[in-house]
């Protein structure tokens, strides 16, 4: 898919797109090797939607309004996760039928240096630290709490337009 200057490119953390709580618990309790083994063993197990999933799915549906060769929106996963988790995330994207093909998995390093290369204008995360680290020239969105049915980002989600320094709750 060719991305034009008119396409809105959005970055999303894998932990906002999918519920990675179980995976994180394995990492915390048993360490990195067990975490990698867990991801490999569960590769075919579809990850459950995370807090940003409904919003991302709706955004991607905007592409149905336009010629497929000129999408309105592209969503790229930006993640500190390792390649094993990345493979499972991409498999879950496919199993959920999301039209997403690009991702960055940095194995613990900051993924934000890739935002300009993708021409990203928005970053979504459930982690406030990640949101605060995103480059200041982009719109960053942090969601707190569980997403209610029909509520794309959950309650009390602060939205910061970092190009102007404005913030709304």
C-alpha positions as CSV (number, residue, x, y, z in Angstrom):
1,X,0.0,0.0,0.0
2,X,1.5,3.3,-1.0
3,X,1.1,6.0,1.6
4,X,0.5,9.5,0.3
5,X,1.1,12.9,1.9
6,X,-2.7,13.0,2.5
7,X,-2.8,9.8,4.6
8,X,-3.1,10.3,8.4
9,X,-0.5,8.0,9.9
10,X,-1.1,7.0,13.5
11,X,1.2,5.1,15.9
12,X,-0.3,2.8,18.5
13,X,1.5,1.0,21.3
14,X,1.0,-2.8,21.1
15,X,-0.2,-2.7,24.8
16,X,-3.0,-0.2,23.8
17,X,-4.0,-2.2,20.7
18,X,-4.1,-5.5,22.6
19,X,-4.5,-6.7,26.2
20,X,-1.0,-7.8,27.1
21,X,-1.6,-8.1,30.8
22,X,-1.1,-11.8,30.9
23,X,2.1,-11.6,28.9
24,X,3.4,-8.8,31.2
25,X,2.6,-10.9,34.3
26,X,4.7,-13.8,32.9
27,X,7.5,-11.4,32.3
28,X,7.3,-9.9,35.8
29,X,7.0,-13.3,37.6
30,X,9.3,-15.5,35.5
31,X,11.6,-13.2,33.5
32,X,12.5,-12.5,29.9
33,X,13.3,-16.0,28.8
34,X,10.0,-17.4,30.1
35,X,8.2,-14.4,28.5
36,X,9.7,-15.2,25.1
37,X,8.8,-18.8,25.4
38,X,5.2,-17.8,26.4
39,X,4.9,-15.7,23.3
40,X,6.2,-18.4,21.0
41,X,4.0,-21.1,22.7
42,X,0.9,-18.8,22.3
43,X,1.7,-17.5,18.8
44,X,-1.6,-18.9,17.4
45,X,-3.6,-17.6,20.4
46,X,-5.3,-14.4,19.3
47,X,-4.6,-11.5,21.7
48,X,-7.7,-9.9,23.1
49,X,-8.5,-6.3,22.2
50,X,-6.9,-3.5,24.3
51,X,-8.2,-0.1,25.2
52,X,-7.4,1.5,21.8
53,X,-8.6,-1.4,19.7
54,X,-12.2,-0.2,19.0
55,X,-10.9,3.3,18.1
56,X,-8.3,1.8,15.7
57,X,-10.8,-0.5,14.1
58,X,-13.1,2.5,13.4
59,X,-10.3,4.6,12.1
60,X,-9.3,1.9,9.7
61,X,-12.9,1.7,8.5
62,X,-12.5,5.2,7.1
63,X,-10.4,3.6,4.3
64,X,-13.5,2.0,3.0
65,X,-14.6,5.5,1.8
66,X,-11.7,5.8,-0.6
67,X,-9.8,3.9,-3.3
68,X,-7.7,1.3,-1.5
69,X,-4.6,2.6,-3.2
70,X,-5.0,5.9,-1.4
71,X,-5.9,5.2,2.2
72,X,-7.2,8.0,4.5
73,X,-5.6,6.4,7.6
74,X,-2.6,4.1,8.3
75,X,-1.9,2.7,11.7
76,X,1.6,1.5,12.6
77,X,2.5,-0.4,15.8
78,X,5.3,1.3,17.8
79,X,6.4,-1.1,20.5
80,X,9.2,-1.7,22.9
81,X,8.4,-5.4,22.7
82,X,10.8,-8.0,21.4
83,X,10.4,-9.9,18.1
84,X,8.6,-12.8,19.6
85,X,5.9,-10.6,20.9
86,X,6.0,-8.7,17.7
87,X,5.2,-11.8,15.7
88,X,2.3,-12.6,18.0
89,X,1.0,-9.0,17.7
90,X,1.2,-9.1,13.9
91,X,-0.5,-12.5,13.9
92,X,-3.3,-11.1,16.1
93,X,-3.7,-8.1,13.8
94,X,-4.3,-10.5,11.0
95,X,-6.6,-12.8,13.0
96,X,-8.7,-9.7,14.0
97,X,-8.9,-8.6,10.3
98,X,-7.2,-5.2,10.9
99,X,-5.6,-3.7,7.8
100,X,-2.2,-3.0,9.4
101,X,1.0,-4.0,7.8
102,X,3.8,-2.0,9.4
103,X,5.3,-2.1,12.8
104,X,8.4,-1.3,14.8
105,X,9.5,-3.7,17.7
106,X,12.6,-2.3,19.4
107,X,13.2,-4.9,22.2
108,X,13.3,-2.3,25.0
109,X,14.5,0.7,23.2
110,X,12.5,3.8,22.5
111,X,10.4,3.5,19.3
112,X,9.7,7.2,19.0
113,X,12.7,8.0,16.8
114,X,10.8,6.2,14.1
115,X,7.8,8.6,14.2
116,X,9.2,11.2,11.8
117,X,10.2,8.5,9.3
118,X,6.6,7.3,9.2
119,X,5.3,10.9,9.2
120,X,3.1,10.1,12.2
121,X,0.8,12.7,13.5
122,X,-0.8,10.9,16.4
123,X,0.4,8.4,19.0
124,X,-1.9,6.3,21.2
125,X,-0.8,4.5,24.3
126,X,-2.2,3.3,27.6
127,X,1.1,4.2,29.2
128,X,1.4,7.8,30.4
129,X,5.3,7.6,30.4
130,X,5.2,6.6,26.7
131,X,2.9,9.4,25.9
132,X,5.1,12.0,27.6
133,X,8.2,10.7,25.7
134,X,6.6,11.0,22.2
135,X,8.1,13.8,20.1
136,X,6.6,17.2,21.0
137,X,5.5,17.9,17.4
138,X,2.8,15.2,17.4
139,X,-0.6,14.7,19.0
140,X,-0.3,12.2,21.8
141,X,-3.3,10.4,23.5
142,X,-3.2,8.6,26.8
143,X,-6.1,6.5,27.9
144,X,-6.7,5.6,31.6
145,X,-8.8,2.7,32.8
146,X,-11.0,0.2,31.0
147,X,-12.7,1.0,27.8
148,X,-16.5,0.9,28.1
149,X,-18.5,-0.6,25.2
150,X,-18.8,2.1,22.5
151,X,-16.1,4.2,24.2
152,X,-13.0,4.3,22.0
153,X,-10.5,5.4,24.6
154,X,-12.0,4.9,28.0
155,X,-12.9,7.6,30.6
156,X,-10.8,10.5,31.6
157,X,-8.4,10.3,28.7
158,X,-6.2,13.4,28.5
159,X,-5.5,14.5,25.0
160,X,-2.5,16.8,24.4
161,X,-1.8,18.7,21.2
162,X,1.9,18.9,21.7
163,X,2.4,21.3,18.8
164,X,0.6,24.0,20.7
165,X,1.0,22.7,24.3
166,X,-2.8,22.5,24.8
167,X,-4.3,19.8,26.9
168,X,-7.9,18.8,27.4
169,X,-9.4,16.1,29.6
